[in-house]
Amino acid sequence: MLSFPSVFRNGDIILLGNDPYYYRYWVDQVVAEAGMFDFSAFAALPSGVTKGEPLLVATLWFMSSLLGGSTGVIGLVIAWYPVVAAMLTGVFLYLTATTVSGDRRIGLATVLMLALIPVNAYRTGLGFADHHAFDYLWLALTALALVKLVSETDRSWPYSVVLGVAVTGQLLAWDNGALLVVPLALVISLYAALELRRDRSPLREGAPLIAGLALASMLVWGAHTTLGWHSTVVASVPTLLFGGSAVIFALAEGARRVGLSAKTLLGAEAVAGVGLLVVLPSVFPELSQGLDRGLDTLFVSREIVETTSLVSGEMGTLVGPLLLLGFVFALGLPYVGWATLRAIRRRDAQWLALAVYAWWFLALSFVQLRFAGEFSVFLALFAGVGFVHLASVVDLTNPVGLFDDTTASQSRPRGRANGGEQMDLQLPSRREAMSYLGFTALVGSLSFVQIPVKFSQLTVADQEYRTAAWMREYADEKGWSYPQTYVLSSWGMNRMYNYIVNGESKSYAYARNNYDSLLRANDPAAWYERLRDRVGFVVTSDEAAGGTMAAQLANYGSESEGRDALSHYRLVHTEGSLRVFTLVAGATLTGEADGESVTASVDVDVGGETFTYEQTVDVGSDGTFSVTVPYTGEYDVAGGTYVVDEAAVTEGTDVRVRRGEE
């Protein structure tokens, strides 16, 4: 909620960052075209949506339509969705934590730790309507379903349906959702071996998991065939999981009956897995192509911050994790190791599942820090265990049942029940409350700094918002329509500018491909011809990339030492360090003059900022000159004056200037 005043401004809803405007654009389009239950509209959407995040767009569309479908309602739904997703994620994590620990204190501590992790806080913050918050919700629901289905004492078949829905959500919510279900395959392989080691029927114990994956395969394939959602490769993932899990549990059942060990089974699974990776691409070529695309997504650098490593040189091996995960990382990571050892020593399938997910997303975070958010979902749970356990070690609370082998014999204050039970929560004493607050402040100290910093980095600055609002008003006054209103800017802010000015924010590709090249260009006239029918505004700043054009624009288009003046770029607005230019044909002043060169100059006032525009041109051998200027006003040219009006500048009128004209 830290971003509330930045999101709601003067009747506008200003989302955080750049990509959320992509989803806002497509929800606008679907709401305009489809009724509340008209899912057929999704079949007509471009592949960027249907092969990207179709379930997220569909969910936002449905909720917006349910609440009225106006532009204001759509903005509210998209702005608030991450907050709602965060709350649901917290609920699912609380249920997961209390299920595996039997301790409500750990459940509450887990939610507290989740709130204190910077990367989770800003990616589920008000206005940051990217796909991340949606992914976390499905991951947390998957974790809850898993710990219920692998429980020794409290297995609940209805959670097979929950698992099927959660896996479906993961795969349909994001084009790389397959990466989010890889740990599920690992859990199934290890769980089958674990049941074999326990000398219990793996097939019987694994049946709820198989059923859940069967449901997921039907739901995902149905969405693919009827609505065209995702590629055949992605749509086949749950089917492969379903078939693979059935084979794994069947093999484990056979191994149990013939007396093979769990190690032998794991070895056979590993060999079979490698064999499938070798054979399947030749039988199913699309799978190989999909795998290549997935590897490109992970390992090909695109000069985007979230594609760098959590421990990259820029972030730092130690500092990077702490900046994004806070001291919660240092608190929770040792307990991931503890859970791994517990799973091995005590054959605990619940902690095994959670540990596998945590290690997987930690590994992915080392490849790309975008996965630090997924890791935070599981890190929060382990940090919640650590928070309560350390509190019990220093006598702030009763012992934690998970650690009874070391702490159960110790007495604790106020005669509370031993840890590990679903005890009734009691209000702490003043001393305990102050101690808890101090402990929370210690764990969250870095987070209390980093969370506001991260929000400020994503927030649209006041000068950027005011600039966008000004361009919208200017375009309305001129009666411009798209693409006359297109804003060329740095790609990181391009969607925001264009959504506010013209409502077109589906792509920043044009800005990314052309903006920096424009600023570095040495041929402004050629670039004008290239942009004139495609661009209405050019936004520059003091921080823009350097180059010849950048320097000329920084000087308002006037000539400077060693640089010619610009003839087709007119400054129309300034806001702090930002400058807005429009592209104009320019008025061409012609006349006769003595000497080798003449200078056209005019005083310009833009929003109270005054400067002198000057352009010097050579006089021809016949004593004539021609100079094209972008500003209106009274020019002094070769001893004569001429008033250049708006029509002359915008329509490219040729104006003859006679020497000595008054």
C-alpha positions in Angstrom: 0.0 0.0 0.0 3.0 2.3 0.1 2.3 3.3 -3.5 -1.2 4.5 -2.8 -0.6 8.3 -3.4 1.5 7.5 -6.4 -1.1 5.3 -8.0 -4.2 7.5 -7.6 -3.5 11.0 -8.9 -5.9 13.6 -10.1 -8.4 11.1 -11.3 -5.8 9.0 -13.1 -4.7 5.5 -12.1 -0.9 5.4 -12.6 0.5 1.9 -12.4 4.0 1.1 -11.3 6.7 0.2 -13.8 6.3 -0.4 -17.5 4.8 -3.9 -18.1 1.6 -3.5 -16.2 0.3 -1.2 -18.9 0.5 -4.1 -21.3 -2.1 -6.0 -19.3 -4.2 -2.9 -18.9 -4.2 -2.4 -22.6 -5.4 -5.9 -23.4 -8.0 -5.9 -20.6 -9.3 -2.7 -22.1 -9.5 -4.4 -25.5 -11.3 -7.5 -24.3 -13.8 -5.6 -22.1 -14.6 -3.5 -25.2 -15.2 -6.5 -27.4 -16.6 -9.3 -25.1 -19.5 -9.7 -22.8 -19.0 -11.1 -19.3 -19.1 -14.8 -20.2 -18.0 -14.5 -23.8 -14.7 -16.4 -23.6 -14.7 -16.9 -27.4 -13.3 -13.4 -27.7 -10.0 -14.8 -26.4 -9.7 -17.0 -29.5 -9.3 -13.8 -31.6 -6.5 -12.3 -29.5 -3.0 -12.2 -30.9 -0.5 -14.9 -29.9 1.3 -12.4 -27.6 -1.6 -12.7 -25.3 -2.8 -16.3 -25.9 0.7 -17.6 -25.7 1.7 -15.3 -22.9 -0.5 -14.8 -19.8 -4.0 -15.6 -21.0 -5.4 -16.6 -17.7 -4.3 -13.4 -16.0 -5.8 -11.3 -18.7 -9.0 -13.4 -18.6 -9.3 -13.1 -14.8 -8.8 -9.3 -14.9 -11.3 -9.0 -17.7 -13.9 -11.1 -15.9 -13.6 -9.2 -12.7 -13.7 -5.9 -14.5 -16.8 -6.9 -16.4 -18.4 -8.2 -13.2 -17.9 -4.8 -11.6 -19.3 -2.8 -14.5 -16.5 -2.7 -17.1 -15.9 1.0 -17.3 -12.5 2.4 -17.8 -12.3 3.5 -14.2 -13.3 0.1 -12.9 -10.7 -1.6 -15.1 -8.0 0.7 -13.7 -9.1 -0.1 -10.1 -9.2 -3.9 -10.7 -5.8 -3.9 -12.3 -4.3 -1.7 -9.6 -5.7 -3.7 -6.7 -5.3 -7.2 -8.1 -1.7 -7.6 -6.8 -2.8 -6.7 -3.3 -5.7 -9.3 -3.4 -3.3 -11.9 -4.8 -0.8 -11.2 -2.0 -3.6 -11.6 0.6 -4.6 -15.0 -0.9 -1.0 -16.1 -1.1 -0.7 -15.2 2.6 -3.8 -17.3 3.5 -2.5 -20.3 1.5 0.9 -20.1 3.1 -0.6 -19.8 6.6 -2.6 -23.0 5.9 0.5 -24.7 4.5 2.7 -23.7 7.5 0.2 -24.8 10.1 -0.3 -28.1 8.3 3.3 -29.0 8.3 4.2 -27.6 11.7 1.0 -28.0 13.6 1.7 -24.6 15.1 -0.3 -21.4 14.5 2.6 -19.3 15.6 4.6 -20.5 12.7 1.7 -19.8 10.4 1.4 -16.2 11.6 5.2 -15.8 11.5 5.2 -17.1 7.9 2.8 -14.4 6.8 4.9 -11.8 8.6 8.1 -12.9 6.9 6.4 -12.9 3.5 5.4 -9.3 4.1 9.0 -8.4 5.1 10.6 -9.8 1.9 11.3 -6.7 -0.3 11.0 -8.6 -3.7 7.6 -10.0 -2.7 6.4 -6.7 -1.2 7.0 -4.6 -4.3 5.9 -7.3 -6.8 2.6 -7.6 -5.0 2.3 -3.9 -4.3 -0.6 -1.7 -5.2 -0.3 -0.8 -8.9 2.4 -3.3 -9.9 0.0 -5.3 -12.0 2.5 -7.6 -13.7 2.1 -11.4 -13.8 4.3 -12.1 -10.8 1.6 -11.7 -8.0 -0.6 -14.1 -10.0 2.2 -16.7 -10.2 2.8 -16.6 -6.4 -0.8 -17.3 -5.7 -0.8 -20.5 -7.8 2.5 -21.6 -6.3 1.2 -21.1 -2.7 -1.9 -23.1 -3.6 0.2 -25.9 -5.1 2.3 -26.1 -2.0 -0.9 -26.3 0.2 -2.3 -29.1 -2.0 1.0 -31.0 -2.0 1.5 -31.0 1.8 -2.1 -32.2 2.2 -1.7 -35.0 -0.4 1.6 -36.4 0.9 0.6 -36.3 4.6 0.9 -39.6 6.4 -2.0 -38.8 8.7 -4.2 -36.2 7.2 -4.4 -37.0 3.4 -7.5 -35.4 1.9 -8.6 -36.5 -1.6 -10.4 -33.2 -2.3 -7.0 -31.6 -2.5 -6.4 -33.6 -5.7 -8.9 -31.1 -7.3 -6.9 -28.2 -5.7 -3.7 -29.6 -7.1 -5.2 -29.9 -10.5 -6.5 -26.3 -10.5 -3.3 -25.0 -9.1 -1.1 -26.6 -11.7 -3.5 -25.4 -14.4 -3.2 -21.9 -13.0 0.6 -22.0 -13.1 0.7 -23.2 -16.7 -2.0 -20.8 -18.1 -0.9 -17.8 -16.1 2.5 -17.3 -17.7 4.3 -18.5 -20.9 7.2 -19.9 -18.9 4.9 -21.6 -16.4 6.5 -24.9 -17.2 9.5 -23.8 -15.1 7.2 -23.5 -12.1 6.0 -27.1 -12.2 9.5 -28.7 -12.7 9.9 -29.1 -8.9 6.6 -31.0 -8.8 8.1 -33.6 -11.1 11.1 -33.8 -8.7 8.8 -34.1 -5.7 6.9 -37.0 -7.3 10.1 -38.9 -8.1 11.4 -38.5 -4.6 8.0 -39.2 -3.0 7.7 -42.5 -4.8 11.1 -43.6 -3.6 10.2 -42.4 -0.1 7.0 -44.5 0.0 9.0 -47.5 -1.2 11.5 -46.9 1.6 8.6 -46.8 4.1 7.4 -50.1 2.7 4.0 -48.7 1.8 2.2 -49.1 -1.5 3.6 -46.2 -3.7 0.7 -46.6 -6.2 -1.9 -46.3 -3.5 -0.2 -43.4 -1.8 0.5 -41.6 -5.0 -3.0 -42.0 -6.5 -4.3 -38.5 -5.3 -1.3 -36.9 -7.0 -2.0 -38.8 -10.2 -5.6 -37.8 -10.1 -4.7 -34.1 -9.6 -2.4 -34.1 -12.5 -5.0 -35.9 -14.7 -7.4 -33.0 -13.9 -4.7 -30.5 -14.8 -4.0 -32.2 -18.1 -7.6 -32.1 -19.1 -8.1 -28.4 -18.0 -5.0 -27.2 -19.8 -5.5 -29.2 -22.9 -9.1 -28.0 -23.0 -8.1 -24.4 -22.8 -5.5 -25.0 -25.6 -7.9 -26.7 -28.0 -10.9 -24.5 -27.4 -9.4 -21.1 -26.8 -5.9 -21.5 -28.4 -4.2 -20.8 -25.1 -0.5 -21.6 -25.2 1.5 -23.7 -27.6 1.1 -27.5 -27.9 4.3 -27.9 -26.0 3.1 -26.0 -23.0 -0.3 -27.6 -23.1 1.3 -31.0 -23.1 3.3 -30.4 -19.9 0.6 -31.5 -17.5 -0.1 -34.6 -19.7 3.6 -35.5 -19.5 3.5 -35.0 -15.8 0.4 -37.1 -15.4 1.8 -39.9 -17.6 5.2 -39.7 -16.0 3.9 -39.7 -12.4 1.7 -42.8 -13.2 4.7 -44.6 -14.6 6.9 -43.6 -11.7 4.4 -44.8 -9.1 3.8 -48.0 -11.0 7.6 -48.6 -11.2 7.8 -48.0 -7.5 5.0 -50.4 -6.8 6.7 -53.0 -8.9 10.0 -52.4 -7.1 8.3 -52.9 -3.8 6.9 -56.2 -4.9 10.2 -57.6 -6.2 12.2 -56.2 -3.3 14.2 -53.5 -5.0 15.6 -50.6 -2.9 14.7 -47.0 -3.1 18.2 -46.1 -4.3 17.7 -48.5 -7.2 14.4 -46.9 -8.0 15.9 -43.4 -8.0 18.7 -44.6 -10.3 16.2 -46.1 -12.7 14.2 -42.9 -12.6 17.3 -40.9 -13.4 18.2 -43.1 -16.3 14.7 -43.0 -17.7 14.6 -39.2 -17.3 17.8 -38.8 -19.3 16.5 -41.2 -21.9 13.3 -39.3 -22.3 15.2 -36.1 -22.8 17.2 -37.8 -25.6 14.3 -39.6 -27.3 11.3 -37.2 -26.9 12.7 -34.4 -29.1 13.1 -36.8 -32.1 9.6 -38.1 -31.6 8.1 -34.8 -30.7 10.2 -32.1 -32.5 8.1 -29.3 -31.1 9.2 -30.3 -27.6 12.9 -29.7 -28.6 11.9 -26.3 -30.0 10.1 -25.4 -26.8 13.0 -26.5 -24.7 15.3 -24.3 -26.8 13.0 -21.3 -26.3 12.9 -22.0 -22.6 16.7 -22.1 -22.4 16.9 -18.8 -24.3 14.5 -17.3 -21.8 16.8 -18.3 -19.0 20.3 -17.8 -20.4 20.1 -15.3 -23.2 20.8 -11.8 -21.9 18.3 -9.1 -23.0 19.8 -6.2 -21.0 16.8 -6.2 -18.7 17.4 -6.0 -15.0 15.2 -9.0 -14.0 17.1 -11.3 -16.4 20.4 -10.8 -14.4 21.5 -13.1 -11.7 20.6 -12.6 -8.0 24.3 -12.9 -7.4 25.6 -11.1 -10.5 28.6 -8.8 -10.5 26.2 -5.8 -10.5 24.2 -7.0 -7.5 27.0 -8.7 -5.6 27.2 -12.3 -4.3 26.2 -11.3 -0.8 24.5 -7.9 -1.2 22.2 -9.0 -4.0 20.2 -11.6 -2.0 20.0 -9.3 1.0 18.8 -6.3 -1.0 15.9 -8.3 -2.6 15.2 -10.7 0.2 16.3 -8.8 3.3 17.6 -10.4 6.5 14.7 -12.9 6.0 17.1 -14.7 3.6 19.7 -15.1 6.3 17.0 -16.3 8.8 15.3 -18.7 6.4 18.0 -20.3 4.4 19.5 -22.4 7.3 16.0 -23.8 7.9 15.7 -24.9 4.3 18.8 -27.0 5.0 17.2 -28.2 8.2 14.1 -29.3 6.4 16.1 -31.2 3.8 17.9 -33.1 6.5 14.6 -33.8 8.3 13.1 -35.1 5.1 16.0 -37.5 4.6 16.3 -38.7 8.2 12.7 -38.9 9.2 11.3 -39.7 5.7 9.1 -36.6 6.0 7.4 -36.1 2.6 5.8 -32.8 3.5 9.1 -31.0 4.3 10.7 -32.8 1.4 8.2 -31.2 -1.0 8.7 -27.7 0.4 12.5 -28.1 0.5 12.6 -29.2 -3.2 10.6 -26.1 -4.2 12.8 -23.8 -2.2 16.0 -25.2 -3.6 14.7 -25.1 -7.2 13.6 -21.5 -7.1 16.8 -20.5 -5.3 18.8 -22.1 -8.1 16.6 -20.3 -10.7 17.2 -17.0 -8.9 20.9 -17.5 -9.3 20.2 -17.6 -13.1 17.7 -14.8 -13.2 16.6 -12.7 -10.3 13.0 -12.6 -11.5 12.6 -15.9 -9.8 13.5 -14.4 -6.4 9.8 -13.7 -6.0 8.9 -17.3 -6.4 11.6 -18.3 -4.0 10.3 -15.7 -1.5 7.0 -17.7 -1.2 8.9 -20.7 0.2 11.6 -18.7 2.0 8.9 -17.0 4.0 7.7 -20.4 5.4 11.2 -21.5 6.4 11.9 -18.1 7.9 8.6 -18.4 9.8 9.9 -21.6 11.4 13.2 -19.9 12.2 11.5 -16.9 13.7 9.4 -18.9 16.2 12.2 -21.4 16.9 14.7 -18.7 17.7 12.1 -17.0 19.9 11.7 -20.2 21.8 15.4 -20.6 22.2 15.7 -17.3 24.0 12.6 -18.1 26.2 10.2 -15.7 24.4 7.7 -18.5 23.7 7.1 -22.2 24.3 9.2 -24.7 22.4 8.4 -25.6 18.8 7.2 -29.2 18.4 9.3 -29.7 15.3 12.4 -29.5 17.5 11.1 -31.6 20.4 14.2 -33.8 20.3 16.3 -30.9 21.6 13.9 -28.5 23.3 10.8 -30.4 24.6 12.2 -31.0 28.0 12.7 -27.3 28.7 10.1 -25.4 30.6 8.6 -22.2 29.2 6.8 -19.2 30.6 3.2 -18.9 31.4 2.6 -22.7 31.2 1.5 -22.8 27.6 1.1 -26.0 25.7 4.2 -27.6 24.2 5.0 -26.5 20.7 3.7 -28.6 17.8 0.1 -28.5 18.9 -2.7 -26.4 17.3 -2.8 -24.4 20.5 -5.0 -21.4 21.2 -3.1 -18.2 20.7 -2.7 -16.0 23.8 -1.8 -12.4 24.1 1.8 -12.0 25.1 2.9 -10.1 28.2 4.3 -6.6 27.8 7.8 -7.9 28.1 7.2 -10.6 25.5 5.4 -8.1 23.2 8.4 -5.7 23.4 10.8 -8.6 22.8 8.8 -9.7 19.8 8.8 -6.2 18.3 12.5 -5.9 18.9 13.1 -9.3 17.2 10.8 -8.3 14.3 12.6 -5.0 13.9 16.0 -6.8 13.8 14.8 -9.2 11.1 13.0 -6.6 9.2 15.5 -3.7 9.6 16.9 -4.0 6.1 13.4 -4.6 4.6 12.1 -1.4 6.2 14.7 0.4 4.1 14.6 -1.6 0.9 10.8 -1.9 0.5 10.3 1.9 0.2 13.4 2.1 -2.0 12.1 -0.6 -4.4 8.7 1.1 -4.5 10.3 4.5 -5.3 12.3 2.9 -8.2 9.0 1.6 -9.8 6.9 4.6 -9.1 6.2 7.0 -11.9 7.8 10.3 -10.9 5.7 13.4 -10.6 7.5 15.1 -13.5 6.9 12.0 -15.7 3.2 11.9 -14.9 2.7 15.6 -15.4 4.6 15.4 -18.7 2.3 12.5 -19.9 -0.8 14.5 -18.7 0.4 17.6 -20.6 0.9 15.6 -23.8 -2.6 14.2 -23.6 -4.1 17.6 -23.2 -1.9 19.0 -26.0 -2.9 16.2 -28.4 -6.6 16.7 -27.5 -6.3 20.4 -28.3 -4.7 19.7 -31.6 -7.3 17.0 -32.5 -4.5 14.5 -33.1 -5.3 10.8 -33.4 -3.0 7.8 -33.2 -0.2 7.5 -34.5 0.1 11.3 -34.5 0.0 11.0 -30.7 2.7 8.3 -30.4 5.3 9.1 -27.8 8.9 8.1 -28.5 10.8 7.8 -25.2 13.1 5.5 -23.3 11.6 2.0 -23.5 11.4 1.7 -19.7 8.7 4.4 -19.5 7.3 4.1 -23.0 4.1 2.1 -22.2 3.2 4.5 -19.4 3.5 7.6 -21.7 1.6 6.0 -24.5 -1.2 4.6 -22.4 -1.9 8.0 -20.8 -1.6 9.9 -24.0 -3.2 7.6 -26.5 -4.2 4.3 -24.9 -1.8 2.3 -27.0 0.6 0.4 -24.7 0.8 -3.1 -26.1 4.4 -2.8 -27.1 7.6 -0.8 -26.4 9.5 -2.5 -29.2 9.5 0.5 -31.5 10.9 2.8 -28.8 13.5 0.2 -27.8 14.6 -0.2 -31.4 14.7 3.5 -32.3 15.0 5.8 -29.3 18.7 5.4 -28.4 19.6 5.2 -32.1 17.9 8.6 -32.6 19.8 10.2 -29.8 23.1 9.0 -31.2 22.3 9.9 -34.8 24.3 12.3 -36.9 21.7 12.8 -39.6 18.6 14.5 -37.9 16.9 15.2 -41.3 17.0 11.5 -42.3 15.6 10.6 -38.9 12.8 13.1 -39.3 11.8 11.5 -42.6 11.8 8.1 -40.8 9.7 9.3 -37.9 7.4 11.9 -39.3 4.5 9.6 -40.0 5.0 7.4 -36.9 5.9 9.7 -34.0 4.1 12.7 -32.5 6.2 13.4 -29.4 9.8 12.8 -28.5 10.6 12.9 -24.8 14.2 13.4 -23.6 15.9 14.0 -20.3 19.2 15.0 -18.8 19.8 11.3 -18.2 19.2 10.2 -21.8 21.8 8.4 -23.7 24.6 10.6 -25.1 25.1 11.4 -28.8 25.0 14.1 -31.4 21.2 14.3 -31.5 21.0 14.1 -27.7 23.2 17.1 -27.4 21.3 19.1 -30.0 18.0 18.4 -28.3 19.5 19.3 -25.0 20.2 22.7 -26.5 16.5 23.0 -27.6 17.5 22.3 -31.2 19.6 25.5 -31.5 23.1 25.4 -32.9 26.0 25.2 -30.5 29.7 24.9 -30.9 30.5 22.2 -33.4 26.8 21.2 -33.8 24.3 22.3 -36.4 20.8 23.4 -35.4 17.8 21.1 -35.8 15.1 22.1 -38.3 12.3 19.6 -37.6 12.3 19.2 -33.8 10.4 21.8 -31.8 10.4 22.0 -28.0 6.9 22.3 -26.7 7.1 21.5 -23.0 9.6 21.2 -20.2 9.0 19.5 -16.8 12.0 19.4 -14.5 14.7 17.5 -16.4 12.2 16.3 -19.1 11.8 18.0 -22.5 9.0 17.2 -25.0 9.6 17.8 -28.7 7.1 17.5 -31.6 8.2 16.8 -35.1 7.3 19.6 -37.6 7.9 20.2 -41.3 9.4 23.6 -40.5 9.1 26.9 -42.2 11.7 27.5 -44.9 12.9 31.1 -45.0 14.6 32.1 -48.2 16.2 35.4 -49.4 19.3 37.1 -50.5 22.3 38.2 -48.4 25.8 39.4 -48.6 28.7 37.6 -47.1 29.4 33.9 -46.7 26.6 33.0 -44.1 23.5 34.2 -42.4 22.0 33.4 -39.0 18.3 33.1 -38.4 17.4 33.7 -34.7 14.3 34.0 -32.6 13.5 34.3 -28.9 11.3 31.4 -27.7 9.3 31.0 -24.6 8.2 27.5 -23.6 6.2 27.3 -20.4 8.1 30.2 -18.9 11.5 28.9 -20.0 13.1 31.3 -22.5 15.9 30.7 -24.9 17.2 31.9 -28.2 17.0 29.6 -31.2 19.7 30.2 -33.8 20.6 28.5 -37.1 23.5 29.6 -39.4 23.5 28.6 -43.0 25.8 29.3 -45.9 25.0 31.9 -48.6 25.1 30.4 -52.1 27.3 31.6 -54.9 24.3 33.4 -56.3 23.8 35.4 -53.1 20.7 33.4 -51.9 20.1 31.5 -48.8 17.5 29.0 -47.5 17.0 28.1 -43.8 14.3 25.8 -42.3 13.2 26.6 -38.8 10.9 24.8 -36.3 9.7 27.6 -34.1 7.2 30.4 -34.6 8.0 34.0 -33.9 9.8 37.0 -35.4 13.1 36.0 -37.0 16.0 38.3 -37.7 17.5 37.1 -40.9 20.2 39.0 -42.8 19.0 42.4 -41.6 15.4 41.6 -42.3 12.5 40.3 -40.1 9.7 38.0 -40.7 6.9 36.6 -38.5 6.6 32.8 -38.8 3.2 31.6 -37.8 2.0 28.1 -36.7 0.7 27.1 -40.1 4.1 27.9 -41.8 5.9 25.6 -39.3 3.5 22.7 -39.3 2.7 22.7 -43.0 6.3 23.4 -44.2 5.6 26.7 -46.0 8.3 28.3 -48.1 8.7 31.9 -47.0 10.8 34.4 -49.0 12.6 36.9 -46.9 14.0 40.0 -48.6 16.9 41.9 -47.1 16.0 45.0 -45.3 12.4 44.0 -45.0 10.7 45.6 -41.9 
